[in-house]
Amino acid sequence: MYQRLGLVYYLSNHFQDAVPAFQNSLKYNPQQWPPALFLGICYYRLGQFTKALEPLRLALQIKSDLPDGHFWLG
């Protein structure tokens, strides 16, 4: 539920609103790579680069062959 809400905000370029939705999604299941990836991207888009590192690394830890994860972490 939270992951979908986060995606709605993300796709609408409302990154600030997407952050808590993705955080809540990860609270319920920390082994999901999509909310981790999109949370990292949201932080990046908000200019919070240091905060973006942890969720992007988590996404790659869960799914190491994720091209978008490598792209955004780079």
SULMOUR-V579602 format. One record per pair of residues at least 6 apart in sequence whose ideal C-beta (glycine too) atoms are under 7 Angstrom apart, sorted by sequence separation. I is the first residue (numbers start at 1). J is the second residue. If there is no record, write none. Layout:
i = <I | I>
j = <J | J>
//
This chain:
i = <26 | 60 | 25 | 59 | 9 | 10 | 43 | 44 | 9 | 26 | 43 | 60 | 25 | 26 | 59 | 60 | 6 | 9 | 40 | 43 | 22 | 26 | 56 | 60 | 6 | 40 | 5 | 6 | 22 | 23 | 39 | 40 | 56 | 57 | 22 | 56 | 2 | 6 | 36 | 37 | 40 | 18 | 19 | 22 | 2 | 3 | 36 | 37 | 2 | 19 | 36 | 18 | 33 | 36 | 15 | 10 | 44 | 3 | 6 | 33 | 37 | 15 | 16 | 33 | 3 | 7 | 15 | 31 | 37 | 41 | 3 | 6 | 10 | 37 | 40 | 33>
j = <32 | 66 | 32 | 66 | 17 | 18 | 51 | 52 | 18 | 35 | 52 | 69 | 35 | 36 | 69 | 70 | 18 | 21 | 52 | 55 | 35 | 39 | 69 | 73 | 21 | 55 | 21 | 22 | 38 | 39 | 55 | 56 | 72 | 73 | 39 | 73 | 21 | 25 | 55 | 56 | 59 | 38 | 39 | 42 | 24 | 25 | 58 | 59 | 25 | 42 | 59 | 42 | 59 | 62 | 42 | 38 | 72 | 32 | 35 | 62 | 66 | 45 | 46 | 63 | 34 | 38 | 46 | 62 | 68 | 72 | 35 | 38 | 42 | 69 | 72 | 66>
//
